[in-house]
């Protein structure tokens, strides 16, 4: 995750209550509804932002929470929100964690920002335990809108993919597709390490 023109750091203190934070709630709800957590699970939130997802997950189950992001001020908010969790500044393609360490990886409203999506898929496969799951919550736009947005935003904000495009990319890297859940403009793609 390289820094892009969207400067989340400038809005870190107000992100959760600002437009973007409110918009993200639909994506959070998909994650909360469909992520299968068990007590003791090791969970990594990739692009964790202010730590909202990790904090909420810890209210559902007793997890070992980890979060990574590239924006220092967002991470400061996450560390305050999740003081007992491991929150680090690093890229999604090259993390400091051991192979097969995590039961669950999540990426919420972050995947479209990742500059090298194939490198992220390889790193996610490395990090997950066998049968570990990856949950990607990202915008779901109709094809013409997605095509126009990608044309306009490719150099500043990444690339939006359909659930079918995500499935294809992750299966090529060795993941098994589990399911997709949609709620208007939000989609949650669930994948598993065989």
Biotite code that builds the C-alpha atoms (Angstrom):
import biotite.structure as struc

atoms = struc.array([
    struc.Atom([0.000, 0.000, 0.000], chain_id="A", res_id=1, res_name="UNK", atom_name="CA", element="C"),
    struc.Atom([1.776, 3.084, -1.178], chain_id="A", res_id=2, res_name="UNK", atom_name="CA", element="C"),
    struc.Atom([0.590, 6.547, -0.315], chain_id="A", res_id=3, res_name="UNK", atom_name="CA", element="C"),
    struc.Atom([-1.811, 7.957, -2.864], chain_id="A", res_id=4, res_name="UNK", atom_name="CA", element="C"),
    struc.Atom([-3.176, 11.430, -3.481], chain_id="A", res_id=5, res_name="UNK", atom_name="CA", element="C"),
    struc.Atom([-5.975, 10.779, -1.009], chain_id="A", res_id=6, res_name="UNK", atom_name="CA", element="C"),
    struc.Atom([-4.410, 12.008, 2.243], chain_id="A", res_id=7, res_name="UNK", atom_name="CA", element="C"),
    struc.Atom([-6.188, 10.015, 4.915], chain_id="A", res_id=8, res_name="UNK", atom_name="CA", element="C"),
    struc.Atom([-3.666, 11.264, 7.472], chain_id="A", res_id=9, res_name="UNK", atom_name="CA", element="C"),
    struc.Atom([-5.123, 14.762, 7.236], chain_id="A", res_id=10, res_name="UNK", atom_name="CA", element="C"),
    struc.Atom([-8.544, 13.424, 8.222], chain_id="A", res_id=11, res_name="UNK", atom_name="CA", element="C"),
    struc.Atom([-7.532, 10.706, 10.697], chain_id="A", res_id=12, res_name="UNK", atom_name="CA", element="C"),
    struc.Atom([-8.973, 12.330, 13.835], chain_id="A", res_id=13, res_name="UNK", atom_name="CA", element="C"),
    struc.Atom([-12.381, 12.869, 12.214], chain_id="A", res_id=14, res_name="UNK", atom_name="CA", element="C"),
    struc.Atom([-12.469, 9.951, 9.777], chain_id="A", res_id=15, res_name="UNK", atom_name="CA", element="C"),
    struc.Atom([-14.971, 7.761, 11.646], chain_id="A", res_id=16, res_name="UNK", atom_name="CA", element="C"),
    struc.Atom([-17.601, 10.516, 11.865], chain_id="A", res_id=17, res_name="UNK", atom_name="CA", element="C"),
    struc.Atom([-16.835, 12.108, 8.498], chain_id="A", res_id=18, res_name="UNK", atom_name="CA", element="C"),
    struc.Atom([-18.489, 11.184, 5.175], chain_id="A", res_id=19, res_name="UNK", atom_name="CA", element="C"),
    struc.Atom([-15.990, 8.390, 4.397], chain_id="A", res_id=20, res_name="UNK", atom_name="CA", element="C"),
    struc.Atom([-16.396, 6.779, 7.809], chain_id="A", res_id=21, res_name="UNK", atom_name="CA", element="C"),
    struc.Atom([-20.183, 6.838, 7.536], chain_id="A", res_id=22, res_name="UNK", atom_name="CA", element="C"),
    struc.Atom([-20.001, 5.493, 3.975], chain_id="A", res_id=23, res_name="UNK", atom_name="CA", element="C"),
    struc.Atom([-17.803, 2.628, 5.191], chain_id="A", res_id=24, res_name="UNK", atom_name="CA", element="C"),
    struc.Atom([-20.390, 1.412, 7.698], chain_id="A", res_id=25, res_name="UNK", atom_name="CA", element="C"),
    struc.Atom([-22.232, -0.638, 5.061], chain_id="A", res_id=26, res_name="UNK", atom_name="CA", element="C"),
    struc.Atom([-18.937, -2.463, 4.331], chain_id="A", res_id=27, res_name="UNK", atom_name="CA", element="C"),
    struc.Atom([-18.260, -2.938, 8.043], chain_id="A", res_id=28, res_name="UNK", atom_name="CA", element="C"),
    struc.Atom([-21.708, -4.486, 8.491], chain_id="A", res_id=29, res_name="UNK", atom_name="CA", element="C"),
    struc.Atom([-21.009, -7.061, 5.762], chain_id="A", res_id=30, res_name="UNK", atom_name="CA", element="C"),
    struc.Atom([-17.777, -8.001, 7.530], chain_id="A", res_id=31, res_name="UNK", atom_name="CA", element="C"),
    struc.Atom([-19.430, -8.202, 10.936], chain_id="A", res_id=32, res_name="UNK", atom_name="CA", element="C"),
    struc.Atom([-22.228, -10.379, 9.578], chain_id="A", res_id=33, res_name="UNK", atom_name="CA", element="C"),
    struc.Atom([-20.173, -12.861, 7.532], chain_id="A", res_id=34, res_name="UNK", atom_name="CA", element="C"),
    struc.Atom([-16.708, -13.091, 9.110], chain_id="A", res_id=35, res_name="UNK", atom_name="CA", element="C"),
    struc.Atom([-16.427, -16.384, 10.952], chain_id="A", res_id=36, res_name="UNK", atom_name="CA", element="C"),
    struc.Atom([-14.421, -15.698, 14.122], chain_id="A", res_id=37, res_name="UNK", atom_name="CA", element="C"),
    struc.Atom([-13.588, -18.005, 16.977], chain_id="A", res_id=38, res_name="UNK", atom_name="CA", element="C"),
    struc.Atom([-12.069, -17.191, 20.352], chain_id="A", res_id=39, res_name="UNK", atom_name="CA", element="C"),
    struc.Atom([-8.282, -17.058, 20.079], chain_id="A", res_id=40, res_name="UNK", atom_name="CA", element="C"),
    struc.Atom([-8.216, -16.412, 16.324], chain_id="A", res_id=41, res_name="UNK", atom_name="CA", element="C"),
    struc.Atom([-5.305, -14.387, 15.001], chain_id="A", res_id=42, res_name="UNK", atom_name="CA", element="C"),
    struc.Atom([-6.782, -11.643, 12.826], chain_id="A", res_id=43, res_name="UNK", atom_name="CA", element="C"),
    struc.Atom([-4.948, -9.184, 10.558], chain_id="A", res_id=44, res_name="UNK", atom_name="CA", element="C"),
    struc.Atom([-6.833, -6.158, 9.237], chain_id="A", res_id=45, res_name="UNK", atom_name="CA", element="C"),
    struc.Atom([-4.959, -4.959, 6.145], chain_id="A", res_id=46, res_name="UNK", atom_name="CA", element="C"),
    struc.Atom([-5.416, -1.231, 5.643], chain_id="A", res_id=47, res_name="UNK", atom_name="CA", element="C"),
    struc.Atom([-6.800, -1.032, 9.181], chain_id="A", res_id=48, res_name="UNK", atom_name="CA", element="C"),
    struc.Atom([-7.212, 2.748, 9.180], chain_id="A", res_id=49, res_name="UNK", atom_name="CA", element="C"),
    struc.Atom([-8.532, 3.890, 12.559], chain_id="A", res_id=50, res_name="UNK", atom_name="CA", element="C"),
    struc.Atom([-8.953, 0.338, 13.927], chain_id="A", res_id=51, res_name="UNK", atom_name="CA", element="C"),
    struc.Atom([-12.756, 0.309, 13.920], chain_id="A", res_id=52, res_name="UNK", atom_name="CA", element="C"),
    struc.Atom([-13.036, -3.231, 12.555], chain_id="A", res_id=53, res_name="UNK", atom_name="CA", element="C"),
    struc.Atom([-10.503, -4.732, 14.971], chain_id="A", res_id=54, res_name="UNK", atom_name="CA", element="C"),
    struc.Atom([-12.142, -2.983, 17.917], chain_id="A", res_id=55, res_name="UNK", atom_name="CA", element="C"),
    struc.Atom([-15.579, -4.307, 16.937], chain_id="A", res_id=56, res_name="UNK", atom_name="CA", element="C"),
    struc.Atom([-14.280, -7.829, 16.250], chain_id="A", res_id=57, res_name="UNK", atom_name="CA", element="C"),
    struc.Atom([-12.751, -7.858, 19.743], chain_id="A", res_id=58, res_name="UNK", atom_name="CA", element="C"),
    struc.Atom([-16.214, -7.113, 21.148], chain_id="A", res_id=59, res_name="UNK", atom_name="CA", element="C"),
    struc.Atom([-17.565, -10.227, 19.355], chain_id="A", res_id=60, res_name="UNK", atom_name="CA", element="C"),
    struc.Atom([-14.750, -12.647, 20.237], chain_id="A", res_id=61, res_name="UNK", atom_name="CA", element="C"),
    struc.Atom([-11.518, -12.779, 22.206], chain_id="A", res_id=62, res_name="UNK", atom_name="CA", element="C"),
    struc.Atom([-9.151, -12.386, 19.232], chain_id="A", res_id=63, res_name="UNK", atom_name="CA", element="C"),
    struc.Atom([-5.460, -11.663, 18.824], chain_id="A", res_id=64, res_name="UNK", atom_name="CA", element="C"),
    struc.Atom([-5.778, -8.507, 16.727], chain_id="A", res_id=65, res_name="UNK", atom_name="CA", element="C"),
    struc.Atom([-3.217, -7.085, 14.321], chain_id="A", res_id=66, res_name="UNK", atom_name="CA", element="C"),
    struc.Atom([-3.541, -4.160, 11.949], chain_id="A", res_id=67, res_name="UNK", atom_name="CA", element="C"),
    struc.Atom([-1.367, -2.662, 9.231], chain_id="A", res_id=68, res_name="UNK", atom_name="CA", element="C"),
    struc.Atom([-1.632, 0.560, 7.257], chain_id="A", res_id=69, res_name="UNK", atom_name="CA", element="C"),
    struc.Atom([0.656, 3.107, 5.599], chain_id="A", res_id=70, res_name="UNK", atom_name="CA", element="C"),
    struc.Atom([-0.860, 6.232, 7.150], chain_id="A", res_id=71, res_name="UNK", atom_name="CA", element="C"),
    struc.Atom([0.828, 7.128, 10.481], chain_id="A", res_id=72, res_name="UNK", atom_name="CA", element="C"),
    struc.Atom([-1.953, 9.340, 11.849], chain_id="A", res_id=73, res_name="UNK", atom_name="CA", element="C"),
    struc.Atom([-4.622, 6.750, 11.089], chain_id="A", res_id=74, res_name="UNK", atom_name="CA", element="C"),
    struc.Atom([-2.459, 4.223, 12.933], chain_id="A", res_id=75, res_name="UNK", atom_name="CA", element="C"),
    struc.Atom([-2.203, 6.571, 15.932], chain_id="A", res_id=76, res_name="UNK", atom_name="CA", element="C"),
    struc.Atom([-5.990, 6.602, 16.183], chain_id="A", res_id=77, res_name="UNK", atom_name="CA", element="C"),
    struc.Atom([-6.051, 2.794, 15.799], chain_id="A", res_id=78, res_name="UNK", atom_name="CA", element="C"),
    struc.Atom([-3.484, 2.359, 18.595], chain_id="A", res_id=79, res_name="UNK", atom_name="CA", element="C"),
    struc.Atom([-5.615, 4.477, 20.944], chain_id="A", res_id=80, res_name="UNK", atom_name="CA", element="C"),
    struc.Atom([-8.738, 2.523, 20.000], chain_id="A", res_id=81, res_name="UNK", atom_name="CA", element="C"),
    struc.Atom([-7.008, -0.883, 20.218], chain_id="A", res_id=82, res_name="UNK", atom_name="CA", element="C"),
    struc.Atom([-4.265, -0.468, 22.865], chain_id="A", res_id=83, res_name="UNK", atom_name="CA", element="C"),
    struc.Atom([-3.778, -4.219, 23.384], chain_id="A", res_id=84, res_name="UNK", atom_name="CA", element="C"),
    struc.Atom([-3.381, -5.003, 19.693], chain_id="A", res_id=85, res_name="UNK", atom_name="CA", element="C"),
    struc.Atom([-0.374, -5.068, 17.377], chain_id="A", res_id=86, res_name="UNK", atom_name="CA", element="C"),
    struc.Atom([-0.766, -2.073, 15.032], chain_id="A", res_id=87, res_name="UNK", atom_name="CA", element="C"),
    struc.Atom([2.073, -1.496, 12.541], chain_id="A", res_id=88, res_name="UNK", atom_name="CA", element="C"),
    struc.Atom([3.012, 0.779, 9.684], chain_id="A", res_id=89, res_name="UNK", atom_name="CA", element="C"),
    struc.Atom([3.843, -1.359, 6.677], chain_id="A", res_id=90, res_name="UNK", atom_name="CA", element="C"),
    struc.Atom([2.873, -2.256, 3.131], chain_id="A", res_id=91, res_name="UNK", atom_name="CA", element="C"),
    struc.Atom([0.294, -4.931, 2.357], chain_id="A", res_id=92, res_name="UNK", atom_name="CA", element="C"),
    struc.Atom([2.712, -6.674, -0.020], chain_id="A", res_id=93, res_name="UNK", atom_name="CA", element="C"),
    struc.Atom([5.606, -7.160, 2.414], chain_id="A", res_id=94, res_name="UNK", atom_name="CA", element="C"),
    struc.Atom([4.649, -7.709, 6.047], chain_id="A", res_id=95, res_name="UNK", atom_name="CA", element="C"),
    struc.Atom([6.824, -8.692, 9.033], chain_id="A", res_id=96, res_name="UNK", atom_name="CA", element="C"),
    struc.Atom([4.686, -11.685, 10.054], chain_id="A", res_id=97, res_name="UNK", atom_name="CA", element="C"),
    struc.Atom([5.592, -15.375, 9.914], chain_id="A", res_id=98, res_name="UNK", atom_name="CA", element="C"),
    struc.Atom([4.214, -17.783, 7.312], chain_id="A", res_id=99, res_name="UNK", atom_name="CA", element="C"),
    struc.Atom([0.824, -19.336, 8.112], chain_id="A", res_id=100, res_name="UNK", atom_name="CA", element="C"),
    struc.Atom([0.355, -17.128, 11.178], chain_id="A", res_id=101, res_name="UNK", atom_name="CA", element="C"),
    struc.Atom([-3.211, -15.838, 10.747], chain_id="A", res_id=102, res_name="UNK", atom_name="CA", element="C"),
    struc.Atom([-6.639, -17.462, 10.844], chain_id="A", res_id=103, res_name="UNK", atom_name="CA", element="C"),
    struc.Atom([-8.344, -14.442, 9.256], chain_id="A", res_id=104, res_name="UNK", atom_name="CA", element="C"),
    struc.Atom([-7.328, -11.512, 7.045], chain_id="A", res_id=105, res_name="UNK", atom_name="CA", element="C"),
    struc.Atom([-9.646, -8.620, 6.258], chain_id="A", res_id=106, res_name="UNK", atom_name="CA", element="C"),
    struc.Atom([-9.330, -5.694, 3.858], chain_id="A", res_id=107, res_name="UNK", atom_name="CA", element="C"),
    struc.Atom([-12.199, -3.229, 4.110], chain_id="A", res_id=108, res_name="UNK", atom_name="CA", element="C"),
    struc.Atom([-12.427, -0.274, 1.736], chain_id="A", res_id=109, res_name="UNK", atom_name="CA", element="C"),
    struc.Atom([-8.707, -0.738, 1.134], chain_id="A", res_id=110, res_name="UNK", atom_name="CA", element="C"),
    struc.Atom([-8.266, -3.302, -1.655], chain_id="A", res_id=111, res_name="UNK", atom_name="CA", element="C"),
    struc.Atom([-8.942, -0.817, -4.451], chain_id="A", res_id=112, res_name="UNK", atom_name="CA", element="C"),
    struc.Atom([-6.026, 1.288, -3.110], chain_id="A", res_id=113, res_name="UNK", atom_name="CA", element="C"),
    struc.Atom([-3.489, -1.570, -3.241], chain_id="A", res_id=114, res_name="UNK", atom_name="CA", element="C"),
    struc.Atom([-1.007, -0.762, -6.050], chain_id="A", res_id=115, res_name="UNK", atom_name="CA", element="C"),
    struc.Atom([0.048, -4.384, -6.673], chain_id="A", res_id=116, res_name="UNK", atom_name="CA", element="C"),
    struc.Atom([-2.972, -6.582, -6.128], chain_id="A", res_id=117, res_name="UNK", atom_name="CA", element="C"),
    struc.Atom([-1.177, -9.777, -7.215], chain_id="A", res_id=118, res_name="UNK", atom_name="CA", element="C"),
    struc.Atom([1.619, -9.151, -4.702], chain_id="A", res_id=119, res_name="UNK", atom_name="CA", element="C"),
    struc.Atom([-1.005, -8.647, -1.997], chain_id="A", res_id=120, res_name="UNK", atom_name="CA", element="C"),
    struc.Atom([-2.690, -11.941, -2.969], chain_id="A", res_id=121, res_name="UNK", atom_name="CA", element="C"),
    struc.Atom([0.636, -13.792, -2.699], chain_id="A", res_id=122, res_name="UNK", atom_name="CA", element="C"),
    struc.Atom([1.367, -12.193, 0.681], chain_id="A", res_id=123, res_name="UNK", atom_name="CA", element="C"),
    struc.Atom([-2.131, -13.000, 1.965], chain_id="A", res_id=124, res_name="UNK", atom_name="CA", element="C"),
    struc.Atom([-1.694, -16.636, 0.902], chain_id="A", res_id=125, res_name="UNK", atom_name="CA", element="C"),
    struc.Atom([1.653, -16.743, 2.721], chain_id="A", res_id=126, res_name="UNK", atom_name="CA", element="C"),
    struc.Atom([0.229, -15.238, 5.911], chain_id="A", res_id=127, res_name="UNK", atom_name="CA", element="C"),
    struc.Atom([-2.871, -17.410, 6.242], chain_id="A", res_id=128, res_name="UNK", atom_name="CA", element="C"),
    struc.Atom([-2.987, -20.803, 7.895], chain_id="A", res_id=129, res_name="UNK", atom_name="CA", element="C"),
    struc.Atom([-4.427, -23.645, 5.791], chain_id="A", res_id=130, res_name="UNK", atom_name="CA", element="C"),
    struc.Atom([-8.209, -23.109, 5.659], chain_id="A", res_id=131, res_name="UNK", atom_name="CA", element="C"),
    struc.Atom([-7.670, -19.526, 6.806], chain_id="A", res_id=132, res_name="UNK", atom_name="CA", element="C"),
    struc.Atom([-9.982, -16.986, 5.235], chain_id="A", res_id=133, res_name="UNK", atom_name="CA", element="C"),
    struc.Atom([-9.549, -13.673, 3.474], chain_id="A", res_id=134, res_name="UNK", atom_name="CA", element="C"),
    struc.Atom([-12.474, -11.227, 3.504], chain_id="A", res_id=135, res_name="UNK", atom_name="CA", element="C"),
    struc.Atom([-12.382, -8.314, 1.055], chain_id="A", res_id=136, res_name="UNK", atom_name="CA", element="C"),
    struc.Atom([-15.063, -5.644, 1.423], chain_id="A", res_id=137, res_name="UNK", atom_name="CA", element="C"),
    struc.Atom([-14.882, -3.133, -1.423], chain_id="A", res_id=138, res_name="UNK", atom_name="CA", element="C"),
    struc.Atom([-17.229, -1.070, -3.593], chain_id="A", res_id=139, res_name="UNK", atom_name="CA", element="C"),
    struc.Atom([-19.436, -2.860, -6.120], chain_id="A", res_id=140, res_name="UNK", atom_name="CA", element="C"),
    struc.Atom([-20.079, -0.666, -9.127], chain_id="A", res_id=141, res_name="UNK", atom_name="CA", element="C"),
    struc.Atom([-21.914, -1.642, -12.322], chain_id="A", res_id=142, res_name="UNK", atom_name="CA", element="C"),
    struc.Atom([-19.527, -2.285, -15.224], chain_id="A", res_id=143, res_name="UNK", atom_name="CA", element="C"),
    struc.Atom([-19.920, 1.077, -17.035], chain_id="A", res_id=144, res_name="UNK", atom_name="CA", element="C"),
    struc.Atom([-19.436, 3.059, -13.821], chain_id="A", res_id=145, res_name="UNK", atom_name="CA", element="C"),
    struc.Atom([-16.501, 0.892, -12.734], chain_id="A", res_id=146, res_name="UNK", atom_name="CA", element="C"),
    struc.Atom([-14.855, 1.301, -16.141], chain_id="A", res_id=147, res_name="UNK", atom_name="CA", element="C"),
    struc.Atom([-15.258, 5.104, -16.065], chain_id="A", res_id=148, res_name="UNK", atom_name="CA", element="C"),
    struc.Atom([-14.035, 5.365, -12.466], chain_id="A", res_id=149, res_name="UNK", atom_name="CA", element="C"),
    struc.Atom([-11.018, 3.189, -13.162], chain_id="A", res_id=150, res_name="UNK", atom_name="CA", element="C"),
    struc.Atom([-10.143, 5.320, -16.173], chain_id="A", res_id=151, res_name="UNK", atom_name="CA", element="C"),
    struc.Atom([-10.375, 8.511, -14.106], chain_id="A", res_id=152, res_name="UNK", atom_name="CA", element="C"),
    struc.Atom([-8.855, 7.224, -10.868], chain_id="A", res_id=153, res_name="UNK", atom_name="CA", element="C"),
    struc.Atom([-6.188, 4.733, -11.872], chain_id="A", res_id=154, res_name="UNK", atom_name="CA", element="C"),
    struc.Atom([-3.296, 7.115, -11.245], chain_id="A", res_id=155, res_name="UNK", atom_name="CA", element="C"),
    struc.Atom([-4.614, 8.545, -7.996], chain_id="A", res_id=156, res_name="UNK", atom_name="CA", element="C"),
    struc.Atom([-6.693, 5.959, -6.195], chain_id="A", res_id=157, res_name="UNK", atom_name="CA", element="C"),
    struc.Atom([-6.121, 2.469, -7.509], chain_id="A", res_id=158, res_name="UNK", atom_name="CA", element="C"),
    struc.Atom([-8.584, 0.250, -9.313], chain_id="A", res_id=159, res_name="UNK", atom_name="CA", element="C"),
    struc.Atom([-12.082, -1.047, -8.541], chain_id="A", res_id=160, res_name="UNK", atom_name="CA", element="C"),
    struc.Atom([-12.795, -4.683, -9.407], chain_id="A", res_id=161, res_name="UNK", atom_name="CA", element="C"),
    struc.Atom([-15.959, -6.722, -9.685], chain_id="A", res_id=162, res_name="UNK", atom_name="CA", element="C"),
    struc.Atom([-16.356, -9.784, -7.480], chain_id="A", res_id=163, res_name="UNK", atom_name="CA", element="C"),
    struc.Atom([-15.753, -11.957, -10.571], chain_id="A", res_id=164, res_name="UNK", atom_name="CA", element="C"),
    struc.Atom([-12.481, -10.144, -11.329], chain_id="A", res_id=165, res_name="UNK", atom_name="CA", element="C"),
    struc.Atom([-11.360, -10.545, -7.713], chain_id="A", res_id=166, res_name="UNK", atom_name="CA", element="C"),
    struc.Atom([-12.266, -14.227, -7.749], chain_id="A", res_id=167, res_name="UNK", atom_name="CA", element="C"),
    struc.Atom([-10.259, -14.802, -10.928], chain_id="A", res_id=168, res_name="UNK", atom_name="CA", element="C"),
    struc.Atom([-7.177, -12.980, -9.644], chain_id="A", res_id=169, res_name="UNK", atom_name="CA", element="C"),
    struc.Atom([-7.137, -14.757, -6.297], chain_id="A", res_id=170, res_name="UNK", atom_name="CA", element="C"),
    struc.Atom([-7.802, -18.196, -7.763], chain_id="A", res_id=171, res_name="UNK", atom_name="CA", element="C"),
    struc.Atom([-4.782, -17.708, -10.057], chain_id="A", res_id=172, res_name="UNK", atom_name="CA", element="C"),
    struc.Atom([-2.682, -17.150, -6.924], chain_id="A", res_id=173, res_name="UNK", atom_name="CA", element="C"),
    struc.Atom([-3.970, -20.356, -5.305], chain_id="A", res_id=174, res_name="UNK", atom_name="CA", element="C"),
    struc.Atom([-6.989, -19.245, -3.266], chain_id="A", res_id=175, res_name="UNK", atom_name="CA", element="C"),
    struc.Atom([-10.292, -21.091, -3.193], chain_id="A", res_id=176, res_name="UNK", atom_name="CA", element="C"),
    struc.Atom([-13.390, -18.951, -3.749], chain_id="A", res_id=177, res_name="UNK", atom_name="CA", element="C"),
    struc.Atom([-16.042, -19.325, -1.043], chain_id="A", res_id=178, res_name="UNK", atom_name="CA", element="C"),
    struc.Atom([-18.770, -16.737, -1.685], chain_id="A", res_id=179, res_name="UNK", atom_name="CA", element="C"),
    struc.Atom([-19.744, -13.139, -2.341], chain_id="A", res_id=180, res_name="UNK", atom_name="CA", element="C"),
    struc.Atom([-22.301, -11.064, -0.455], chain_id="A", res_id=181, res_name="UNK", atom_name="CA", element="C"),
    struc.Atom([-23.627, -7.757, -1.734], chain_id="A", res_id=182, res_name="UNK", atom_name="CA", element="C"),
    struc.Atom([-25.538, -4.869, -0.192], chain_id="A", res_id=183, res_name="UNK", atom_name="CA", element="C"),
    struc.Atom([-26.255, -2.147, -2.723], chain_id="A", res_id=184, res_name="UNK", atom_name="CA", element="C"),
    struc.Atom([-22.864, -0.506, -3.414], chain_id="A", res_id=185, res_name="UNK", atom_name="CA", element="C"),
    struc.Atom([-20.914, -2.842, -1.109], chain_id="A", res_id=186, res_name="UNK", atom_name="CA", element="C"),
    struc.Atom([-19.551, -6.325, -1.809], chain_id="A", res_id=187, res_name="UNK", atom_name="CA", element="C"),
    struc.Atom([-17.777, -8.838, 0.405], chain_id="A", res_id=188, res_name="UNK", atom_name="CA", element="C"),
    struc.Atom([-15.689, -11.478, -1.353], chain_id="A", res_id=189, res_name="UNK", atom_name="CA", element="C"),
    struc.Atom([-14.685, -14.450, 0.809], chain_id="A", res_id=190, res_name="UNK", atom_name="CA", element="C"),
    struc.Atom([-11.688, -16.586, -0.159], chain_id="A", res_id=191, res_name="UNK", atom_name="CA", element="C"),
    struc.Atom([-9.860, -19.425, 1.547], chain_id="A", res_id=192, res_name="UNK", atom_name="CA", element="C"),
    struc.Atom([-6.337, -20.783, 1.571], chain_id="A", res_id=193, res_name="UNK", atom_name="CA", element="C"),
    struc.Atom([-6.557, -24.499, 0.668], chain_id="A", res_id=194, res_name="UNK", atom_name="CA", element="C"),
])
